[in-house]
């Protein structure tokens, strides 16, 4: 998968991250972002606070992508989706492109 606005998963991933305030860059610049650049990875917070920040971010992400888009789970439960997102967001060097790939496995976007 290439980082492209023509790819619905890339565009939805970027849009939702923008809406929930996790990223503050334009689409093309965001191509190089890593999870550690997301707002939930605030500097100077301890591990417990980081886990809580990540949990809040993934809950917002899940709620936003499902309520503001024509998106549903891809034969998974909400718990399975949130666990996958939590594991992903906990790894600071995961990329936004890898997140879009994960999103394509977790969610079904009806426009595709």
HELIX and SHEET records of a PDB file:
HELIX    1   1 UNK A    8  UNK A   19  1                                  12    
HELIX    2   2 UNK A   27  UNK A   30  1                                   4    
HELIX    3   3 UNK A   35  UNK A   37  5                                   3    
HELIX    4   4 UNK A   47  UNK A   67  1                                  21    
HELIX    5   5 UNK A   78  UNK A   89  1                                  12    
HELIX    6   6 UNK A   96  UNK A  106  1                                  11    
SHEET    1   A 2 UNK A  71  UNK A  73  0                                        
SHEET    2   A 2 UNK A 107  UNK A 109 -1                                        
END                                                                             
